[in-house]
Amino acid sequence: MKLVYVCECCDSLIKEVSLTDGPPGKTADLTGPGQPDIISLNGGAERVVLPALCDDCREMLYGGPESTYFSGPALH
């Protein structure tokens, strides 16, 4: 099975990972009952498309490393 990570913002390919074949029906273990909402199975589960954010889109949406989003919890 091949996992394909695609940016949900710009649709660019982030990463492809090939996994060894496992028992059929094990893709549900990746996300539990919410699998249809998160994972798109194409070609009989030979290719799994996972939405994610690429580094450029993440920086554009949330700011760079100096942003408070990346600095961790801001509790006083």
Long-range contacts (C-beta under 8 A, 24 or more apart in sequence): 1-27, 1-45, 1-46, 1-47, 1-48, 2-46, 2-47, 2-48, 3-48, 3-50, 4-47, 4-48, 4-49, 4-50, 5-50, 5-51, 5-52, 6-49, 6-50, 6-51, 6-52, 7-51, 7-52, 7-53, 7-54, 7-57, 8-51, 8-52, 8-53, 9-53, 9-54, 9-57, 9-60, 9-61, 10-54, 10-56, 10-57, 12-54, 14-52, 14-54
